[in-house]
Amino acid sequence: MPEDQDAFSDEESLSRIYLALKKDVGIDFTYYKRSTILRRIERRLMVTHTASLAEYANVLDTDNAEVSTLAKEILIGVTSFFRDPAFFEVLKSRVITSIVKNAGEREPIRVWSAGCSTGEEAYSVAILFREVMEELQIKRDVKIFATDIDVKAIEKAGKGVFGESIIEDVTPERLARFFVKRERTYHIIKDIRQMVIFAPHNMLSDPPFGKLDLICCRNVMIYFQPVLQRSLFAIFHTALKNGGYLFLGKSETANEYPNVFQPACSTEKIYIHNGAGKIDSPAPTSFNIPTVQAVPTRHTIPDSARSVDYGLESIYTNYLERFLPASVIINENNDVIHFFGNYLDFVSIAPGKATFNLFTIVNRDLSLAASTALSRCRSDHESVTYEGIRVDCPSGPKVIDLVAQPIPMPGNLDADLVAMLFIEQRADAQHQEGIIEKYDIEATAARRIADLESELRESQSDLQSTIGELETVNEELQAANEELLTANEELQSSNEELQSVNEELYTVNSEYQQKVDELTMTTNDLSNFLSSTMIGILFIDENFNIRKFTEYVGREFQLMDHDVGRPIQIFAHSFPDEDIVGDAETVLKNLTPIDREITAMNGRHYTLRIAPYRTTDNTIKGLVITIIDSLGSEARAHA
């Protein structure tokens, strides 16, 4: 690293951080919400005691663990069952019911839960489909593709195991119907688990799914910059069937694309897809990367607004030397920061709590003109003059000209200072610069109303953006809270931890349980068959150790359950004239079966067969010794 590392700009350092993340975890965070990224980095700066972005970028170059930690904190995995319950009820009644009714008997229903995190959303949708099919008494093949970029979250989702906290989100009826409680955890039942296919997937770069009836992508796009949001809507447009549905989070909207995603339930953010519509996809390359501010050594990323000492006393004093009339200097917050001349006729301090806001202290006759002139001055960056304003002053009626004049700052510094002058007698108008208008209260009022409406629209847009930011912050707080809960759970006793591990292993193998059950049933059937036909079977390995035996042969060799694993040579049998062990050695050597009649001590006759034990790949793994009661077989044959 060069010695002048401080020469790196913060934008260059941030680009290095993005590069380290992409190299280590394979995710490009460049166009994620900048505010979210910076908040997560700021937190890591504090934890790692790092003074700047450049220094933190150096840390990431050498510490893969820190890269993984940062990526994990950026990928906030906040979710819950039936998040916004009223929205899910509408989804069930208006969307899922329609999909199930309209689907053909052999037509699969395909759903994509994009950004599913730890699986609660995907399982919620699966439960709703199951309920609808039961209510309509219809069976359909429902496949829910649940994906997320976080591999560890997908692994957890696939286990289908959740803590006791889900009782706050899942009704008791659904808990009893769709979950099995084991100790302090809830396991999703097999029927629901088999409806969901979990897979790691980058929705912005990996191939999307197709022919989808429903896409659920909730509270994902609030983390993306607009360029990624547009890309994602284009992907959804390609993936959905014509007439398919899109289900977004409550702080997200598809209203920017009304010809493609038409509102079906506006409040619940459910849209119906118009396959014939068109959506403009953003260019895939050459995006402009927004800038970031410097990160000071006190570990904080500064706000855009900070109080600055502009040396104002000398600047605006020199600037106003040529003005003799009453005037005031106004800052960006519309507060008066200096008074000049005989201003008492035009502004006055009212009794009560002190305030220097211009529109609180200015003469009522000047309020409309002052607000309009100030707004135009700031938007047009030039002087604005209103002539011939009649003002009822304490010293008597006056007719004045009102001038709003921007104050230039040294070094092109944008301080947003404005001088407002109240001129009773001024020089010839041709020497006045900027916009000069005869004051017309109706025209001024109309202009001011238009300005206020424009400001209102901007405020509404800013409010929506702020709501999105607050939603993001709330997600982060919830993520931090869940991390604390997880840390608390990790402090359980060792017995509880072992139990949890065992239950996780059981969950991983749950999908194979059906095969195991079938195999067990087959084994039981075979055992019952052999027992009922009075056939004794003894399995021994290549070292002549007992592997398994049936009850019938156990009596002849005096075997018990705990004898499994012991050598057959140490056990006596009921056939004194037979060298069964010697015969077994011969068969194992020659691989030729022996089949003959033998007689027991009680005089009963049996058929003895010793044959090699062959696996499906024709490997010899020991011997099978079979003893059949010949008399019993003949008696059954005669019967």
N, C-alpha and C positions, 0 to 999 in steps of 0.2 A: 504493500500500500504506500503511495507516495507520501512524503512528509507533509505536504501542504494539503492534507485531507480536508481541512476546514474550508478550502476553496470550493469544495463541492457544494452546489446549491441544494436546497431542500428537495426540489423537484428531481434532481439527479439521484439524491439519496432515496427518495421514495420509489423511483424507478428501479433502483438496485434491490429494494425490499420486495417489490413485485416480482422481479426476476428470481430472487432466492426462493420465494414461495412457489412460483411456477416450476422451478427446477426440482424442488424437493417433494412437493405434494401434487404436482401436475395440474394446478388450477391457476388460471390467469385472473387476478383480482383487479386488473387495471380499471375496469368499468363498473365495479361495484360502487355503491354509494360512498362518496369520498368522506363524508362526515362520520359514517360508521367505521371505516377503515382507520381514520385518524384517532377516533376514540379508543379503538382497540390497541393501536400502536402506543398511544399516550399511556394507557394502563401498563403495557409491557415496559415502557421507559421507566415508570415508577418502580415496578417490581424488580427490574434488572439494574436499577440505579445507573441508568445511562443518560448522558447529558444532552444528546442531540440525535437527530435522525441519521446523520452521517456515522456517528459512533455506533448506533444501533444496527445500521446496515453492515458494519464491520463485524458485529457480533453474529449476525445471521450467516455471514460468509463462512464462519468457522464452527457454528453450533447448530447442528441439525435438530437437536431436541427443542431449541428455542423456536426454530422455524415451524416445527410441528405444533408447538404450543400456540404460537400466533395464529396459525391456520385454524386450529380448533376454536379459538376465541372469536375469530371472524365468522366462522360457520356456526352461527347461533342456532342450536337445535331446540327451539322452544315449540312445543306442541302439546296437545291434550286430546282426549276422547271428546267427540262432538263439540268441538270448539265453536262458540256461538250457537248454543243449542237450538234457538229459534230458527236460525238459518238452516240447520240440518233437518229440522222437521219439515221446512218448506221444500228442501231438496228431496226428501222422501216422498212427500205427497204430490209435488208438481213435476218432478224430473224422473226419479227412479221408478215410480209407478208407471209413468208413461213409457219409459224405456222397456220395462218388463212386458207390459201389455202389447207393445208393438213389435217386439222381437219374435222372429220365427222360431219354431220348435227346435230346428237344427241350426239356428243362427247363433253363434256365440256373441255374448255381450262383452265388449272390451272397454275397460276403464283404465285411465292413467292417473295415478296419484303422484304428481311431480313435486319433488322436494318433500318427500314423506317423512324425513327425519327418522325418529325411532318407531314409526309405524302406527301411531294412534289414529291418525286421519284415515289411513288405508283400511284398518280394521273397522273403524266407524262406518265407512262406506259399505264394507262387506256385510256388516251387521244389518244395515238398512236394506240391502238387497235381499238378504235372507228373510227379514221380516216381511217385506213386500211379497216375495214369492210364496211364503206361508199363508199370508192373508188372502192372496189371489188363488191359492192352490195351484200354482204354476211352477214347473221346474224348468230352469234355464241354465245353460252353461255360462257362468260369469267368471271372467278372468280379470283380476285387478293387478295391473303392473305398477308396483310401488318402487320408486327410484329416488336416489339421493346421491349427491356427490361425495358425501361423508361415508366412507367404507365402514367405519366403526359403528356409526348410527344404523346402517343397514344390517350389520351383524346382530346388533341388539334387537332390531325390529323382527328379524327372522326367528328369534327365540320365542317371541310372543309372551314374555313374562314381564309383569308390571307390579309396581309396589302398591301398598294399601291406599296411596293418595288418589287412585283412580275412583274411589268411591264418591269423591266430590263431583265427578264428571259423568259417571255412569249410573243409571237408575238401578235400584235393587232388583227389579225384574230382569233387566239385561245382564246384571252381574250373575244372577242365578242361572240364566238361560245360556249365556255365551262364555262364561268363565268357570274355571275350576280353582278353588282356593286351596293352596298348600302352604301351611305355616303362615308367613306374613306376605305372601305374594299371590297374585292372580295370574293363571295361565289361560290363554285364549284356547277355546275348544278346537278340536281337529277340523271340524267342518268349516269353520271360518278361516282357519289357517290355510287350508287347501285352496281357498278362493284367491289368495294373494300370492303373487310372485315378486319377491324382493330382489333387487339387483342394483349394484352401484352404477351410476349413469350421470354424465354431464349433459344436462338438457340443452345446453347451448352449443355443444360441439359433437356429441355422439349422435348417431342416427336416431330420429324420433320414431315412436310407434305410429301405426297407421290404422285407418278404419275404426276410429274410436267413437264410442257413443257418449263418453263423458270424460272430461279432464278436470281434475281437482288440483288447483295450484294456488294455495292460500298462504298469504303472508310471505311470499317469496320475492315478488317483484319490488317490494318496498326496500330491498337491499340493493337494487340495481339502478344504475344510471339510465336515463331515457333511451340511449342507444341500445342497451341490452334488452330493455322492455320491448322495444319495437321488434328486435330479433325474435324474442320469445313469442310475441303475438303472431309473427309470421310462421313460426314453427307450429303453433297451435292451429293456425288456419290450414296448414298442410295435413296435420294429423287427424283432425276431426272429420267425421262424416258430415254430409250436408244434413242439417237438422240436429246435429249433436249439441251437447251442452258444455259450457265452460263455467266453472265455479271458482270464484276468486275470494280473497280475503276482504274483510269489511273496509279496509283502508285502500283498496285497489279498485281500479276501474278499467273497463274496455271501451269507454265512451268515445275515445279518440278514433275508433274504427267502427262507426255505426253501420256501415254497409256490409260489414263482415260479422260483427258480434252485436246482435240486436238484443236489447234487454228483455229477458223473460220474467225476472223478478228483480226489479231494480234495487230494492232495499237490501235484499239478500245477496246481491252481486252475482246473479245467475244470468248467463247470456246464452242465446241460441245461435248456432253457427249457420251462416249463409255461405254455402260452398261456392256460389257464383260471384261473390264479392271479390274485390281485389284489395291487397294490402301492400304498401310500398315497403320493401325490405331495405334496411340501411346498408350502405356500402360496407364490405367486410374489412376494408383496410383504411389506413391513413386517417384515423380519428385524431382530433385535437385533444391533447391531454390537458386538463385543467390544472392550474397551478395551486401550490400549497404555500402556506406561510412558514416562516422560519420557526424552528422549535428552540426556544431559549433554554438555557442551562437549568432552569428551575422546573424542568420536566413537564411543562404545559404547552399546549398549542394555543397561541393567543387568539382572542376574539378579534373580529375585523375592526371593531371600534375601540379605540383607546384614547384617553385624554392626552393631548399633546400640548406642550408649551410652545406656541407659535411666535413668541415675542410680540404679542399683540399690541401692547401699549405703544411701541414705537411705530408699528406698521400702520394701524388705523388712525393714529394721531397724525402722522405725516400725510396719509391719504386724504384725510378730511380737512386739512389745513385750508383748502380753497373753499370750503363750505361754511357759511356763517349761520344758516338756519338751524332750527331745532332738528335733531336727528338721533337715531339710536343704532347700535350695532347688534345684529341678531345672529345667533349661532345655529347649528344644524337642528337643534331641538326647539327652535323658535323662542329661546330664552334671550332676553336683552342682557348683554354683557357690558354695555357701556352707554352712557347718556351724554349728549352734547347739546349746548345751546339752551334756549328757553323752551323746554319740552313740556312744561306742566299743563299747557293748554291741550295737549294731544295724548299724553299718557299720564296716568296717576296711579299711585299705590293705594289699593283699597285696604280698609281695616281688616284685621284677622290674620290668618296664617300668611306669611310672606311668600310671594311668588313674583317672578320676573318674566313669566310667559307673556309674550307680546299680546296675545288675544285675550288675556285676562285683564291687562292694564291699559290697553289702547282705548281711545275715545270710541263710543258706540257708533258714531257717525262714520268712523273710518274703518270699522272692523271688516266690512265686505271688501272695500277697495284694497285694504292692506293685505288680506289673505289672498286675493286674486293676483295682485301685483307681485307678492312674494312667490307664489306658485309659478307664475309665468317667468319671473326672473331666474328662478332655479332651473326650470325646464329648458328655457331658451338661452341661458347663460349670457344675457345682456340686460342693459338697463330698461326698466319699464316705468313710464310716467303717466299718471292720470291727472288731467287738468280740471280745474274748476269744481272742486269738491266743496260743498257747503258743510261747515262744521259748527255745531253749537258748543262754543268753548266757555270755560269759566269766566274769561275776560270779555266775552261777547261773541256774536256771530262772526265767522270769518270764511273767506273763500281761499282755499289753498290748492297747491299742486302736490301730489304725493309721488315720490320717486323711490323705487327699489333698485339699488345699484349693487351688483356683485363686487366683492373685494378680491382683486388678484393677490395671490400669495407667492412668495419667493420660491424658486425651484419648482414651479408648477405644482406646489403642494395643494391638495384639494381639501380645504378647511370648511368650505360651504358657508362662508360668512357673507352676510348681506347688510349693507347700510340702507336704512330707511329714513328719508328726509321729508320734513313737513315744511314746504316752501310757501311763504305768504307772498313774496314778491321775488321774481327770479329774472334772470337775463333773457334776452331774445331766444325764442325756442330753437332757432337754427343752430345755436351753440350747444344744444342739448343732444346727447347721443342716445341711440337705442330706440325703443318703441315709445311713441308719444300718442296718446289718445285723449279725446274729450271725454270726461267722465259721464257715463250714462248708466244710471243705477240698474235699469232693466237689462241692458246688454251685459253689464258687469256681473249681475246676478246670474244671468243665463250661462255666461262663461264659467263662473265659479261652480255652478251646479254641474256643468259638464266635467270640470276638473275633479270635483268631488266624486262623481260617478266613476271616472277613470281610476281615481285613487281607491275607490271601493272595490272595483274589479281586481286591482292589483293586490289589495288587502285580502280579498277572498282567496286569490291564488296563493298568496303567502301563507294564509291560514291553512289551506289544504296541504301545502308543503310542510308546514309546522306540525300538522296532525300526523303526517307520515313520519316525520322525524321523531315525534313523541312516541309513535307506535314502535319505531325501531328501538328507541331508548328503553321502552317498556319491555320489549323482547329481550334486550340485553340484561335488564334487571331480573327478569324471570329466569334467564339463563344462569345468572350469578346465584339466584336463590336456589335453583335446582342443583348447581354445583355444591352449594353448602349442604343441601339435603343429602346429596350423594356422599359427601365427605363424612357426614354424621353417620350414615348407614355403614360406612366402611369401618367404624369403630365398634362394630358388634363383636361378640366373643368368637373364639376360633371354631367352636362347635357350630355356630350359626353360619359362619363363612363356609365351612365344609358342607353343611346342608345345602347352602345356596349353590355351591359348585355341583353337587350331585343332582340337584333339580335342574340346573342348566344343562347338564349332560343328558338328563332324561328328556328335556325339551328338544334338544338337538336331534335325538333319536326317535322322537315321537312320530315322525312321518314314516318310519320303518316299522312301527308297532303293528300295523295291520298285517304286514308280511310275517312278522314273528308270531302273531296270533294264529295265522293260517298254518304256519309250520308246526306250531304246538298242537293244533287240532289234528293235523295229519299224523304227528307222532303218537298222540293219544289213541287215534283210531288204529294205528298199526299195533300198538302195545295191547290194546283190547282184543284185536284180532288174534295175535299170537297167543295171548293168554287163554282165549276161548277155545283154540284148537289144540291145546296141550302140547305146544311146541316150545322147547327150551332153546334159547340162543345165548351164546356166550361170545363176547367180542374181546380179543386180546391183541395187544400191540406187538410190534416186531421183537420186543424184549420179553414177551410172554407175561406182561403185566395186564391185569384185568382192567378193561375200559368200561364195559357195560354188560349187564346180564338181565335176563327176564326172570320172573319169579319162579317159573317152573324148573329151570335149570339150576336155580339157586339152591333148591332143596336137595338135588342130587350131588352137588358139590359143597353143600353146607356153607353157602355164601350169605353174607349180610351186606347192607348198604355201605357200611364203612370199610368193606374189603376192596372197594374200587381203588386201583392203583397198586395193589399188592401182586406179587408174582403168583401165577397159578400153581407152581410147583409145591407150594407149602400147604395146599389144601387137599384133603382126602376126598374121594368120590365113591359112589355106590357101585362101581364096576371094577371089582378086584382083579379080574382076569385081563383087563385092558390097560395098555400103556398109552394113555391119551396124550401125555406130554411128549413121549417119543414120537407118536404119530404126528403131533403138531409140528415138531422140529423137522420131520421128513417133508411134510407138505410145504412148510416155509422155505425149505431148501430147494425142492423140486418144482414147486408151484403146481403140483398135480393133486387134485382133491382126492380124499379118501371117503368111501361110502360103503358101510357094511352094517350087519346086524350085530348087536351086543346084548348081553344079559346082565341084569342087575342082581344084587345080593338077594333080593326078595323074589327072584325068579321071573320078573317081568321082562319082556323083550322090547328092545328099543332099536331104532335106526340111528346110527351115528354118522354124521357127515362133517368133515373138516375141510374147509376151502379157504383159499387166500382172500383177503379183504382188499378189493380193488377200488380205487377212487375213480372219478369221472375222467381223469387224464391218464388212467391205466397205471397208476402207481400203487405198489403193494405197501399197505400200512398195517399189516398184521394178519390175523386169522379170524374166521368165523366158525365156531363150533356149534353144530345144531344137533339136538337130541329129540327124536320124535317117538312118542309112545305108540308102538306098532299095534298093540292090543286095542288101545283106545281108538286108534284110527280105524281098525277093522270093524270094531263094534259100531262106530258111527256110520261106517259105510253100509253095514248090514241094516242098520236102522233106516 
